[in-house]
């Protein structure tokens, strides 16, 4: 059996093409006036037939870092990681100044964070193919 296109599919795809990011079914539902459950089902079908791209959320870890509001989710970019070290341990910036983002992230986890705990998963999002 092939792709059975429904009227809602055009509205969903049109909305996703009008934005420059992947949207969760809840957001798509608000913009299209279809229920979230229905949008989720239609997005899954369109993804299975390569009409939409699916972006799976990733596991998020929070860190307790003294001097910062917790939980802290470590950013991807090196400059933001350096800002964290500078704000909570300015005397240790020289230790990480020439390191890569991954090495700085490890330093923060191992040397500055006092606790680490899961914050859950990011939700599945869809974007136009």
PESUL-V915320 format. One record per residue. N is the residue number from 0. OMEGA is omega in whole degrees, -180 to 180 (NA if undefined). D_CENTER is the distance of its C-alpha to the mean C-alpha in Angstrom with 1 decimal. Layout:
n: [N/N]
omega: [OMEGA/OMEGA]
d_center: [D_CENTER/D_CENTER]
This chain:
n: [0/1/2/3/4/5/6/7/8/9/10/11/12/13/14/15/16/17/18/19/20/21/22/23/24/25/26/27/28/29/30/31/32/33/34/35/36/37/38/39/40/41/42/43/44/45/46/47/48/49/50/51/52/53/54/55/56/57/58/59/60/61/62/63/64/65/66/67/68/69/70/71/72/73/74/75/76/77/78/79/80/81/82/83/84/85/86/87/88/89/90/91/92/93/94/95/96/97/98/99/100/101/102/103/104/105/106/107/108/109/110/111/112/113/114/115/116/117/118/119/120/121/122/123/124/125/126/127/128]
omega: [-179/-180/-180/-176/178/180/-179/-176/180/179/180/-180/179/178/-178/177/-178/179/-177/179/176/-177/176/179/179/179/178/179/180/-176/-176/-179/170/-179/180/179/-180/179/179/179/-179/179/180/179/-179/177/180/180/175/175/178/171/178/177/-179/176/179/-179/-178/179/176/-179/170/179/-180/-179/178/175/-179/0/177/173/-175/-179/-180/-171/-175/-178/179/177/177/178/178/180/-179/-176/-177/-179/-176/179/-178/-179/-179/180/-174/-172/-177/-177/178/179/179/179/178/178/178/178/-180/180/-173/-172/-173/-178/179/179/179/-179/-179/176/180/-178/170/-176/176/178/179/177/179/-177/NA]
d_center: [33.7/31.7/29.1/30.4/29.1/29.0/29.4/26.0/24.4/25.7/24.3/20.8/20.9/22.5/19.9/17.1/19.3/19.9/16.4/14.6/11.1/10.0/10.8/10.9/14.5/15.3/14.8/16.7/19.3/20.0/20.6/22.8/24.7/24.1/23.2/19.7/21.3/23.0/20.0/18.1/21.3/21.8/18.4/18.8/22.3/21.4/18.8/21.6/23.9/21.6/21.6/17.8/15.0/12.5/9.0/8.5/5.7/6.6/8.9/8.5/11.8/13.5/16.7/19.8/21.2/24.6/24.8/21.2/19.9/18.2/15.8/14.4/11.0/12.1/10.9/11.1/14.1/17.6/18.9/16.6/17.3/21.0/20.9/19.9/22.9/25.1/24.6/25.2/27.4/29.1/31.8/29.5/27.8/30.5/29.3/25.9/26.8/27.3/24.6/21.5/18.0/17.8/21.2/20.4/17.4/19.9/22.5/20.4/19.7/23.3/25.3/23.8/21.6/23.9/21.7/18.4/17.0/14.3/12.1/11.2/8.7/5.7/7.9/9.1/9.2/12.2/13.6/17.2/18.6]
